[in-house]
Each structure stands twice: as structure tokens, then as C-alpha cells.
Amino acid sequence: METNYQVRVGNTSLMLDGTSLSVTIQADQKVWNWAKDYQPYILMEDGTKILFSSASSIHHATFENGIGKGICSSYDGFTIDGKKVEFAFDTIMWVEFSTGDIRFELIPMKEEKIGFKAIYWPGHMEFDTKSDRWYSVLNVLQGLLLPNTWENEVTKLGFDGQMCSSNAYMPWFGQIREREGYIAICEHPWDAAYHVNHPANGPYTHVGMRFLPSLGKLGYRRVIRYTFLQDCDYNTLCKVYRLYAKETGLFTSLAEKAAKNPLVDKLIGSAFVHKGIKTHQSPDSAFYDKEHPEKNDLVIPFSYREKEIRHFKEKGVEKLYLHLDGWGDPGYDNKHPDYLPACKEAGGWEGMKSLSDAMKECGYMFGVHDQYRDYYMDAPTFNEEYAIHDVNGEIPKFARWAGGWQSYLCASQAPYYVKRNFEELFAHGIHLEGTYLDVFTCNEGDECSHPHHTMTRKECFEFRGRCFEYLSSRDILPSSEEVSDWSMKSLVFCHYGPYDFMLAGPDAPRKGIPVPLFNLVYHDCLILPWPMDQIPGQEDYMLYALLNGGAAYLEKDGAYPNIDGAFDAAYEQKLDEEIRRYRIVAELQEKIAKCEMLKHEFIDGDWKKQRTIFSDGTIVTINFHDQSFQIHEGK
């Protein structure tokens, strides 16, 4: 009986060991093996593992059709807790004639709900040489390189590595050994995740895929595509994915978005200012200060923010975007989605309109923070019927954020609430040119089992996208918390798309070497503002803003200085310096916002000396040894 199955297309061959179910790939004479300790398995909700090899019926066969050659495997006859279950699936591994790409497909053939948590397939690569020239490429926030010799352990990812979350801005990963490597692209990322296992100092890094249930089932065909490359680095992988994004319609440039709405050009070069109006910490909130209860409530009048805005104008700031938190009567992160009216204590609709009018008079752009995922139980229209129901029919409930006890609003309802609230803003004469819908692009997709609004994760992202499109239809530039490429058709800007270390303490161990993977793919599709902090003894973050050709924060979550509006000398000196630094970043951004980032590199292998090259010929060089930079202008 045959135990090994092999197909060859040009210089690429694919072999399956029918006994161990392990795979060997040869691409241009280079061999890639799945790790020796890997066995494909189904992880159950109770933590038990069901091996593929435990199926009572397993069949393998090679095939060829008009587009490629491959190996089809069928698995049936599983026993769980001593009971035979109606659960069978095929795996198809095939090599595409036209590209040499290899696709791994997992396809349900018959399926009852068996209570699985994830299916770990295809396997992770054997990647076990102790060398810093062997590294993994991870889409953790803006991007990471994880050398096999990295001194810090990396085993935990935010959102458990779920695709379409902040730990997977783009649904792919890759590995490079010397100058040969691969990129693995998840073509159905909504119900998928990846995992990383890197012990301190290596000597290996294992990166693998797992597929998640959709409403309790495998449900549909899952596909991950591997492209194997020679003489490559992380830049090469990004350009492979950029082409994929164009082929699949994800890629939508800023030039295209500006053609639809000229406000895009107004936002380019603007100073980003992040301010708030009302803060209220519920006693149920994890942030409630029991020792100093007076700190749990704060209201800053709209009129004070208006004075600040006019002061920026007096200081000569020509372009500015104001992101306003806490403008609704309940206060920041309270009672969503029932956030109206405008904060009465801060001046109500009249005060908010005056601020809006001042923004328009100054030629500035006005945008507000809003939230349509967190569903607060003290919201006047809260109704459990419209909350997310998990696959067991239960409603998640927790109390962390400022508003206290909450659930999640089913995203199928979000477009209706967005329209309801914004039509009310328009009715009160509030002029908006941008808006921030919180968490939509940093949190994973939700699914809902309620029979009146059953929703898959894929549909969740579609509903979130409809909210962005509604804003666009009203000539409002949509933004969200971070970036995710499912939103690239609609999103114009975001709160941030930082490197992983920027969200941790200055002394926190780093997961790897930060690199701009997202910008190497999507720089010319999105306006991405950067923090401008100067960390004593470490990096000046302005250099990252320049390196990435991005926008700059002028003030972010600003303090509440001098309530009477008399700006003191210390504040003036600080503001003058902030404006000077912002202008350096903005001048560069005005020139290259719509340019592709062609390449990023470390100079002489030194991570403290970096360079980016843009499609107009602009070259930006930064040096963290002395916090210096150079800009060589293109055409």
C-alpha cells in the first residue's frame, strides 16, 4: 500500500507522508518540512485533542486539473467521548500551475456540532537553527521581526493571535532563513488565528495556523496560500501581499479616496489634536478611583476647547484635526449607543455647535469619538434581545470600561444606531468632517447566534464596513482605533497604527524588532498619525513618524491647564516646541502621503539606524544613537 504521495509542478514539489500526515515541500531545490513534533489535530472546548490520525477512515489520492496538481485526503469516522460523531472533512493540498503557489484547503464534508475550539492545520514549519539571520515576520500591530536568537520569550499574542485584530493587521505571516523564505496568506481570515512559540534565546520559532469554528461549526472551506521565494527579505513578503491586496480588491489608494472626497487632501498635513469634554467613571468600572472619588468626574466646557482651538490658530497652525472624546451627555465610554444629547454640563448643543462653528471658521477639521460595539446596560434603550448571543445562547457581560456593566451590541444593529445618532447631530448644526468609530478595526470580529439577527464574524466586518460607508455618504472621513486591511476600502485614517512596544512601558521586554510591515503594503492607502513622545534615554518617537511618512499628533489626551483660558509661559514654550516638531513631520507627509513605501532597511545591520525609500524617490534616514534624521527629497 502506498504511504507517500507526491506531486510536482515545475521546480515545486509537494509530498505527504500518509502515515505521519507530515508534509515536505521543495521549492527551487530548497526543502521545507513541517516540524517533526507536529501532528494535525482538533482542539476541543474541554482541552482534549482529537488527532486527524484517529479517524477510522482515511484516504489519500493525487489529482490534476486545469489549474494545478495536488493531494486530496479524506477523514471520517471520529469518536469523541466514546461516541461516533457525524463529522468528516477533506484536506486538499495543491500546487498552482501559473504561480507555483501552494494552497492548503480544509473543507467540511458532513458536520454536526462537536464542540471544537480550533483545528490546528496546516502544520508549522521546522525552523530550528540558532541564527539571527533566521527570523519570523509577524503582523503584530505595525510589524515585528522575531529572530530565532531573540532574547525574550514570545508565546502570547493579544486577542490570542486572531486574524483581523490588532495582532494581525494583515492576515499573513512569513519566515526567512538566510535569504530564502515564504509568506503564508490566510484567504479566509474571519475565523482564523495564528500562534507563535519562541522560547527565550530560541533556538527556534514556530509559527502556525489554526481555524476557528463559525457559529460552532467548520461551516465552509478554509484556505491558506503559501508562496516560496528566493533571495528575499521582509520587504519582499510585503510586496507579495500588496499584489494580493490589489488582486482581491482590498487595496484602495488615498488618491482614489481623495477623488471621492477632497477632504482627504485637507487632512493630509493636519495636526492631530485629541481632547475630551466629560469623564465619568462608574463605581462598577475597573478604573473607578475609590480612594479619590472626586477624580471620577470631570467636565471641561465646550467653550474652553473653543478657546484652545482659536489659540492654535493664533499660533499659526494652518491645518488641524480635532478628535473630541466625551462630547455626549453620559460622558466618555458611557451608555453607548444612547450617547445623545451633547453634554449639558459643558454647554449642551449650543456649546457644541459653537465649537463646531469655530472649527469651520478656522479652516480646521472636526471629528468625534463614538462607539457601537460596547453595549451599556444602563443605556436607556438597552435590550438583551439585541446583544451578542454566543453559540450557547449566552450574553457576555463584564464591567471594565468607564461606563461599568456592559455587553456587546450585535453589529447587525450598529448601522441603524449610527444613522440615528448622526442624523441628530446634523439636525443640531454640528459640522463634522471626520469621525472615529471605536474598536471596529482593532478588536476581533463578533458572531451572534440570536435567531433574529444571526451573524458570522465575516458578516460582522461587513456591518462595521457599512457604518464607515454611511459616514462616507455624508462626506465624513471615517476612522477607527487601529488598522485592519478588511477596512482598507473605506477607512481614511485611524487613531494610531503603532509598533508593539509603543503600547507597553518604556522598560517592558520587546517581542522583536519593530518594522513597518503595514506601511510597506498600505502606506499610500491610509493616513496614519504617530505619537511624538520623547522618551528620556531612549527614542524620540518623532523619528518613527518621519520614517513612516505619517501624520503627527500635536496634542494627545491633553491635560487641563489653566481653566480660565490664560495660557501660561511654560505651556506656551511647550506648545511652540510641539508645533515646530509637528511642522517637520507635516511637511514631509504633504509630499509623500500618496506614495508607496518601497523599502525599509536597517543600515549596516544596526536597528538604531533605519531608512525608508518612497516611490517618488524620497529617502528618510533616522539615527537613534543621536536622535537625528535626514530627508533626501525625491522629485
N, C-alpha and C positions, 0 to 999 in steps of 0.2 A: 504493500500500500504506500502510495506516495505521501511523503511527510513535508517536503519543501515545495513551495510554489513560487515561481519566478516569472516576471515579465521584463522585457527590455524595450526601450524606445530611445533610439539614438545612443547618446552617451549616458543615459539614465537607466538604472535597473532597480527593481523593487522585488524583495524576496520576503516571504512569510514562512516562518517555521511553524508547521501545522501542529506540532506537539507543544511547544512553549508559548506559541502565539506571539513570538517576538518578531520584529521587523528589522531588516537590514536594507539600507539604501546606498547605492553607489551613484554618484554624480560627478561626471568628468574625472573618473579614476579616484575620487575621494570617497571614503566609506564613512557612513553614519549609522550607528547602531542604537537601538533603544537600550536603556540601561539594563544590566544583567539582572538586577533585583526586581525589575518591574513585571507585574502580571496585570492584565486588564481586569477591572472589577467594577462591581456595582456597590456603592456605599449606601447602606440602608439608614433610615432615620434613627434607628436604635444603635448605630455604630458598627453593626456587623458588616462583613464584606462577603459578597457573592461573586466568586470568580467566574469569568467567562467560561473557563475550562470545566466548571461544574455542570454545565448544560449537558443533558443526556443525549442530545442530538447536535452534532457539529459537522458541518460540511463546508469544504473549500473547493473553489474552482476558478481557473483563469478564464478571462474573456477578452474579446476585442470587438470594438465597434468603430464607427466612423470618426470618432474624436480621440480615442485612446485605447490603451490596454490596461487591464487590471486584474485584481483578485477579489472575488466575492466570497464572503464567509457567512454562513447562516448558523444562528444559535437558538436552540429551542429546548424545552423540557427542563425548566428551572424548578427547584424545590426550595421553598422558603418556610422556615419554622415547621419542617416536616410535611408541608403541603405543596402539591404541584400547582403552579400558577399559570394562567394564560398570559404568558409574556415571552415574546420572541422578537428577535431583531436580526438584521443583516448589517455587516460592515462591508463597505466597498472601498478598496484602495486602488487608485488608478493613476496612470501617467498620461498626461495630455500630449497628444502628438505635436501641436503647434508651439508649445512653450517648454515642455519638459517638466512643468509643474506637477506635483503630486497632490492629489486630493484624498482626504480621509473622510468617509461619509458614514454616519451612524443612522440607521433607518428602522423605525418600528414596523413590525410586520403584523403582530397581534398584541393587544395590550389591555390588561386590566390594571387598575391602580395597585401597585405593590408596596408603596411607601418608601421609595428610594429618595435619597438626598442628592446623589450625584453619580455620574458614570465617568470613571477615570479611563479615558481612551481618546485619542491615541497616546502612546507612551512617551515619557520624557527621554531625551537623548542622553546617551553616555557622554559625559562632559567632565572628565575627571583628572585633567592634567593641571598640576600646580604651576600656573604661569599667569602673569598679568596680561599676557597677550591673548589669553583665552578669556572672553568676557561675554556676559549676557546683556541683552538690550531690552530694557523694561519701560513700559509706558506708565510709570508711576508719576502722576502729575505731569510736569513738563517733560521729564525724561531722566532715566538713570542708566549708567553703565555699571555693571557689577562684575569686576574682575574675579577670577577664580581664587585669587590670593587676598581678596578684601578682608581686612582685619575684623570687621564686625559681622555678627550673625544676622542673616536675613531669612526669616521663616514666616513672618506675619505681614500681611498686606491689609491696608484699610479696605473695608467692605468685603473682606475675605477674597480679594482679587476679582471681584465680579466685573465683568465687562460692562462698558458704558457707565462706569462710576469714576470717581476722581483717581482711582488707582489703575485705570485703563482708559485714558483719554481717547486712545485709539485701540481697536481690538486686535492687537498683534504683539508678538514678542519675537526675539531672534537671538542667535548665538553666533559668535565669531571665534574661530580658533586660528591664530596667526592671521592670515588674510583670506580665509575661506569661511563661509557661513551659510546660514539660512534665515528666512523670515517665515513665520507661521501666522497666517491671517485667518481669523475666525470670521467666516462669511455669514454666520447667523449668531451674532453676539448677544442677543437679548437674554437668552437663557444659558449663559456660559460664563466660566470663570477660569482663571489660571492660578497656579500655585508655584511657589519658589522654595527651594530648600538649599540654603547655603550656610554651612557651619562657620564659625569664626575661623578666619585664615584659610578657609577652603578645606581640602584642595579641589573641591568640585562645586558646581552649581547645577542643580536640576530644576528645570522649568517645564511644567506640563499643563495640559488642558483637562478640564472636566466639564461635562454638560449637566445642566440643572434641569429638574422637572418643570414643565409648564402646566400649571393647574393640576399638578400631581401626576402628570404623565410625560413620557418622552415626546409623544404627540406628533412630531414631524421630523423630517430629515435634517440632520445637523452636519455642517461641512466646515472643515478647516483645510486651508491650502498652504502647502509648503513650496517655497521657491528656494533652490540651492544656487549659490553664487560663488564665483572665484574672484580673487583679487578685490575684495570688498571690505567695507567697514560699516559703521552705523549710519553714515550718510547714505550709503548705497541702499540699505534697507529702507530708509525713509523715502527715497525716491521711487523704489518699487511700490511702496504703499501709496505714494502720491498718485502714481499712474493708476493704481487700483481704485482710488477715490474718484478719479476722473471717469474711469470706465463704468463705475457703478452709479454715477450721478450725485455722489456726496459732495464733490468739490464745487463750490460756488465762490467765485473770487469777490474781493471788495470792489473791483471795477464793475462787476455785474450788479452788485448790491447798490453801488452808488448811482448806476444808471436808473435803477428803480426809485431810489430816494436820495436826492442830493445832500440830505443831512449827513450822510456818511462822510462826505468831504468836510463838512463843518466840524465833525467830531475828531477827524484826524488832526493831531497837533493840539487838541484841547488839554487843558489842565484838569485832572480828575480831583474833585473835592468831595469828600464823604462826610456828611454831617447828620445829626439827629435832632429830633424835636422832643418826643416824650419817651421816657423809660418807666416801666412798671414791672417790678419783679413780684410775681405771685408768691405767697407763702408756700405753695406746692412746688415751686421751681427749685431746681438744684442750685441755682445761682442766688437764691434769697439769702440776704445777709441778716442772720438772726441777732448778731452782736451789735449791729448798727442799722436798725430798721429804717432810719431816716435816709439811708443811702439807696433804698429800693425804689424810690420815686423821684423823678426829676423831669421838669418841663422847661424847655427853652422856647421862648416865643418865636413865632414866625418872623416877627419884626426884627428880632436880634439877628436871625440868619440873613434877613434882607440887608441889614447894616454891614454884615460881613461881606456879602456879595458886592455891594457898592464899593466897599473898601478894596476888594480885589481889582475892581475896575479903576479906581483911583491910583492903584499901584502899577497900572499899565498892563495888566493881564488881559490880552485881547480875546482869547478863546478859553472857555471854561465849561465843564460839565459838572453839574451838582447832582450827586446821588443823595437823596434825602430819606433817612430812616425815621421811623416812629411818628409819621405825619398823621396817622389815623387816631381817632379818639381813644381807642383802647390802649395805645402805646405799642412800642416795638415788640414784635412776636407775641401779640395778644389777640385772642378772639378771632383769628382768621377762620374763614374768609369774610367775616362780617366786620370789616375794618372801618367802615364809614360811621359818622361823618369825619371831616377834618378835626383835628384835636381842638376841642373847645377852649381848654385852658391856655392854649398857645395862640388863640386868636380866631379859631374856627375857620369856616370857609372864607370869610373876608380876609383874614390874615394870610391864609394860604394863597389866595388869589393875588394879593398884593405882592407876595414873594414871587409868584409866577410871572406877574407883570414886570417886576423889576428884572428878572432873568431875561425876559424878552427885550426889555429896553436896553440892557447892557449888551445884547447880542449873544448871550450865553445860552446854554442848553440845560433844560430842567428835566430830571428824571426821578422817579420814586421807587422805593423798595416795596415789594408786595409779595404775598406768599399764598400758594394754592395747593400745598401738599399737607402741611400741618393743619389739623382739623381740631380746633379747641372746643372742649366740651362745655365751656361757658359761653360760647358764641350763641347769640340769640336764635339762629336758625339751625343749630347743631341737631342732627338727627342720625342715629346709629345706622339707619337704613342706607345712608349714602357714604358711610365709612368703608374703608377697605375691609373685606372679609377674607381671611386666609383660606387655604384649601380645606380646613376643618370647620369652616364657618365661623371662626372666632375673630373678634375685633382686637387688634393690637392697641394697647393703652399704656401710656407712660407719662411721666412728668419730669422733663429735663429743662426745657427752654423757659423763657421769661413768663409765658402765659400759663404755666402749670399743666394740669392734666389735658391730654390730647389723644387723638387717634390720627389716622391718615385719611384725607379725603380721596375717594376714588377719582382717579384722573379723568374718568369719563364725564365727571361733573364740572371739572375745572374750567373748560371753555365758557360755560354758562355764567359762572361766577365772575370770571374775568370781564366778560362783556357787561354784566350787571354793574360792577363796580366802576369800570372806566366810563361807561356812559354817564354815570352820576358825576364823576369828576369833570367830564366835558360840560355837563349841564350847569356846573358852577363856575365855568370860565377858566378852569385850570389848563394852562397851555403846556403840554408835555411834548418833548422831542425824543425822549428815551425812557425806558422803564426796565426795572430789574425784577424778574420773577425768580424768587429764591429757590435754591436747591435743585431745580429741574435738571441741571447739567452736571451736578457733582454726585447726586445720590443715584443709586441703582434704580432700575425700573420696578414698579409695583405690579402685583397681579391681584385680582379680586374674583371671588367665587360667588358673589351675590347674584342670584338668578336674574335680577332686573338690570344689572349692569356688569355682567361678567366681563373680565378684562384680562388679557395676557400682558406680559411685560412689553412685548412689541407694540401692542395697541396703546399701552401707557405712554410710550415715547411718541406715538402718533398724536395722542391727545395733548401732550405737552407741546408738541410742534404746532398744533392748531392754535394754542394760546399765543405763541410767538407770531403766527401768521395774522391773527386778529390785530395785534398791535401794529404790524407792518401795514395792514389795510387802512389803519388810521394815521399813517405816516409817522409812527412812533418807532424808533430804533429799538429792537428787542435785545435784552441782555439777560444773563443769569449768573450764577455764582462762579462756576468754573467753565471748562470747555469739554465738549464731547463731540466726536465727529458725526454722530447721528443728527446733530443740530446744525451742521455747517450750512445747510441750505437757507436757514432762517436767521441764525444768530449773527449779530453785527459786532457785539463786544461783550465783555464779561467783567466780573469783579476782579478776578485775577486768574492766572494760569501759571502758578509759581513752581519753582523747584521744591522738591520734597522737604529739604532742610529748612526752608523759609517758614514753614508752619510749625517747626519744633523750636525748642530753646536753643540759644547760641552754643551751648556745650553738649547738646544731645548727640549721640553717635549717629553718623550718617549711614544710610543704606547703600550708598555707592557714589559714583562720580556724576554730578549733575551735567546733563547735556540737553540741548533744545530740540528734542525729537519732534514735539508737536509743531514747533515753528518751522522745522525743516520740511514739514508737509504742508502746513496751513498758514504760514505767516501772512501771505497775501490774501487770506480769506477773512481775517478777524482782527479787530483792534483789541490789543491786549495790554491793559495798564499794569505797570510794575511798581512795587514799593520802592521807596527812595531812602530807606533807613541807612544810617552809617553805624555799623556795629563796631564799637571800640576794640581795637586789636585784631579785627577780622576784616570782612569785606565791606566795601561801600556798594550797596545794592544798586546805586545809580549805574554802575558799570554793567550790571546784568540788563538793565533797561536799554542801554546803548547797544550791547552785544546782540540783543534780540530785536532791535529796531522797533521797540514798542512805545506805548504811551507812558506818561508819568503821573503818579499821584503827587499833587501839590500839598493837600492836607487830607489825612485819612483818620476817621473817627476822632476828629479834632477835640481838644479839651474845651472847656467852657470859660475862657479867660475874660475877666473884666465885664461883668454882666451889664454894666452901664454903657458899653459900647466904646469906651475910651481906651483905645489900644495903646498899651504902654510901650516904652522904648525897647525892652527886652523882646517883646512879641514882634515889634517892627523889624528889629535886627534879624530875628529868626526867619520871619516871613520873607524879607529881602533875599536872604540866602536860599530859601526854598524856591523862590521864583527864579533866581539865577540858575539853579540846577535844573529846574523844570524846563527852562528855555533851551538848554543844551540838548536835552532829550527830544523835545518837541521839534526843534529844527531838523534833526536827523529823521524823525518819524515822518515829517511832512514830505521828505524826499523819497523814502523807501517803503512807506506803508503798503503800497500796492505791488511791491517787488517780491519775487520769490527769494527765500533764503537758500542759496545754492549749496553752501558748505559751512560746516563748523569744524574747527580743529584746535588741538592743543599744540602750542608752539614748543618744539623740542621736547615733547612729551611731558611738559610741565603744566599741571592743571590750573596753576595760578596765572598762566599766560595763555589767552584764548583769542581766537579770531573767527569772525564770520564774514562770508562773502555773499553779496546780494546780486540779483540779476542785472542791475543797472551798472555794475562794476564797483559799487561802494564796498569798501573793506573796513571793518571795525576791529580794532585790536585793543584788548584790555590787559592790564597787568596788576594783579592783586598784591604783588610784592611791594609796590609803591603807590597803589591805588590810582594809577594813571591810565589814560586811554589815548588812542589815536584814531582819527577818522580820515580815510582816504576817499574822497568823493568820486563817484562814478560820473557817467555822462548826464 
